[in-house]
Amino acid sequence: MVDWAWKDLNVLNGNASSVPPLLSALLHGAFEEREHAFRALCTRVVNQGDLYSSAAAVTDVILKELNAGLKISENAWLLLHEIFRGSSYGRTVMIGSCEWSIDEYCRSRILDSIELIDGLIEDLSDEEFSYAMLLLGSMGEFTNSVMPIMERESCTPKEGRRVAACNALEVARELWCESHEGSDGNLVDQ
């Protein structure tokens, strides 16, 4: 895990030194604190789909919570989804001696956590589950390994969860097909 220097990372308007308290509120605050922190992080870390270098650190912190077996808020699941879908448009982040595209770093870290996420699905609240399904559905562009998770969850007797899983599975399949379609319209292996 990278030891992030927040003052050296960027948000939309400046350095990321304001991010750690917001991230703490997002992960551990009361409902209103989580809501406020989510809105603030969505205007700083990932603004209308634009990722800033602080998104890499935020991704790592959230995934560290999951790896430690800690529960993350519904807003944290949604923020992971927004980061996963974001783009850095050439902006990079230095990690050790390597320069990474911010979106590639964040996506690779989240994609590497599919098995971890799968192990947590059962214990999520309905709202957390819905946002986790959004995240998994978005991953369909990059991997089809998320599909068995959503297929399994689409068989649940709980209607809200079944609908969320079915919707995410449909999105994942569409994204997978679009990203793996050759110029002749046939699916290609990658």
C-alpha positions in Angstrom: 0.0 0.0 0.0 1.2 3.4 -0.9 1.9 6.0 1.8 0.1 9.0 0.3 1.3 12.6 0.9 -2.1 14.4 0.5 -0.6 17.8 0.1 1.3 16.6 -3.0 -1.9 15.3 -4.6 -4.5 17.4 -6.6 -8.2 17.9 -6.4 -10.1 20.1 -8.8 -9.0 23.4 -7.2 -5.6 22.9 -5.4 -4.0 20.2 -3.3 -5.8 17.4 -1.5 -5.0 18.2 2.1 -8.8 18.7 2.7 -9.6 15.1 1.5 -8.6 13.0 4.6 -11.3 14.5 6.9 -13.9 14.2 4.2 -12.9 10.6 3.5 -13.1 9.8 7.2 -16.6 11.3 7.3 -17.5 9.3 4.2 -16.3 6.0 5.8 -17.2 6.5 9.4 -19.6 9.5 9.8 -23.3 9.7 10.5 -25.7 9.7 7.6 -25.6 13.5 7.0 -21.8 13.6 7.3 -21.5 10.8 4.8 -23.9 12.6 2.4 -21.9 15.9 2.7 -18.6 14.1 2.3 -19.7 12.3 -0.8 -20.9 15.5 -2.4 -17.7 17.3 -1.5 -15.5 14.5 -2.8 -17.5 14.3 -6.0 -16.7 17.9 -6.7 -13.0 17.6 -5.8 -11.7 14.1 -6.4 -13.9 13.1 -9.4 -15.6 16.1 -10.8 -18.2 15.2 -13.5 -16.1 12.2 -14.4 -12.7 14.0 -14.4 -10.3 12.2 -12.0 -7.6 14.1 -10.1 -4.5 12.5 -8.5 -6.3 12.3 -5.1 -8.6 9.7 -6.7 -5.8 7.2 -6.5 -5.3 7.7 -2.8 -9.0 7.7 -2.1 -9.3 4.4 -4.0 -6.5 2.9 -1.9 -8.0 4.1 1.4 -11.4 2.7 0.6 -9.9 -0.6 -0.6 -7.8 -0.8 2.6 -10.9 -0.6 4.7 -12.4 -3.5 2.7 -9.3 -5.5 3.0 -9.3 -5.0 6.7 -12.8 -6.5 6.8 -14.4 -3.2 7.7 -17.7 -2.2 6.3 -17.8 0.9 4.1 -20.8 3.2 3.7 -23.2 3.2 0.8 -21.6 6.5 -0.3 -18.2 4.9 -0.4 -19.5 2.2 -2.7 -20.9 5.0 -4.9 -17.7 7.0 -4.9 -15.8 3.8 -6.0 -18.2 3.5 -8.8 -17.7 7.2 -9.8 -14.0 6.8 -9.7 -14.0 3.6 -11.7 -16.1 5.2 -14.5 -13.9 8.4 -14.4 -11.2 9.5 -16.8 -8.0 11.4 -16.1 -7.5 12.8 -19.6 -3.7 12.4 -19.5 -3.3 13.4 -15.8 -0.9 11.1 -14.0 0.1 10.2 -10.5 3.6 9.1 -9.3 3.6 5.9 -7.3 7.1 5.0 -6.3 9.2 5.5 -9.4 6.4 4.8 -11.8 4.1 7.2 -13.4 0.5 6.0 -13.8 -2.5 7.3 -15.7 -4.8 8.1 -12.8 -7.8 6.2 -14.3 -5.7 3.1 -15.1 -4.3 3.0 -11.6 -7.7 3.3 -9.9 -9.4 0.8 -12.3 -6.6 -1.7 -11.9 -6.8 -1.5 -8.1 -10.6 -1.9 -8.1 -10.5 -4.7 -10.7 -8.0 -6.5 -8.5 -10.5 -6.4 -5.7 -13.3 -8.3 -7.4 -12.8 -11.4 -5.3 -12.8 -9.3 -2.2 -16.0 -7.5 -3.2 -17.7 -10.8 -4.0 -16.9 -12.0 -0.5 -18.6 -9.0 1.0 -21.8 -8.9 -1.1 -23.9 -11.0 1.2 -23.5 -8.8 4.3 -24.2 -5.5 2.5 -27.3 -3.5 3.3 -29.8 -3.1 0.4 -28.5 0.4 -0.5 -24.8 -0.7 -0.2 -25.7 -3.7 -2.4 -27.3 -1.5 -5.1 -24.2 0.7 -5.3 -21.8 -2.3 -5.3 -23.9 -3.7 -8.2 -23.5 -0.4 -10.1 -19.7 -0.8 -9.6 -19.7 -4.4 -10.7 -21.8 -3.6 -13.7 -19.3 -0.9 -14.8 -16.5 -3.5 -14.7 -18.2 -5.4 -17.5 -16.3 -3.3 -20.0 -13.0 -4.7 -18.7 -13.7 -8.2 -17.5 -16.4 -10.8 -17.7 -15.4 -12.3 -14.3 -18.0 -10.1 -12.6 -20.8 -11.7 -14.5 -21.1 -14.9 -12.3 -21.4 -12.7 -9.2 -24.3 -10.8 -10.7 -25.9 -14.0 -12.1 -25.8 -15.6 -8.7 -27.3 -12.5 -7.0 -30.0 -12.2 -9.7 -31.4 -15.5 -8.3 -32.0 -14.1 -4.8 -35.6 -14.1 -3.5 -35.1 -10.5 -2.3 -36.8 -8.4 -5.0 -34.8 -5.2 -4.6 -31.5 -7.0 -4.7 -32.6 -9.2 -7.6 -33.6 -6.1 -9.6 -30.2 -4.4 -8.9 -28.3 -7.5 -9.8 -30.2 -8.0 -13.0 -29.8 -4.4 -14.1 -26.1 -4.5 -13.4 -25.7 -7.8 -15.2 -27.4 -6.3 -18.3 -25.1 -3.3 -18.2 -22.0 -5.5 -17.7 -23.0 -7.7 -20.7 -23.6 -4.7 -22.9 -20.3 -3.2 -22.0 -18.5 -6.5 -22.5 -20.0 -7.0 -25.9 -19.3 -3.4 -27.0 -15.7 -3.5 -25.9 -15.0 -6.9 -27.4 -16.8 -6.4 -30.7 -14.5 -6.4 -33.8 -15.0 -4.1 -36.8 -17.0 -6.9 -38.5 -19.5 -6.9 -35.6 -18.4 -10.3 -34.2 -17.0 -10.8 -30.7 -13.3 -11.1 -30.5 -11.1 -12.5 -27.7 -8.8 -10.2 -25.9 
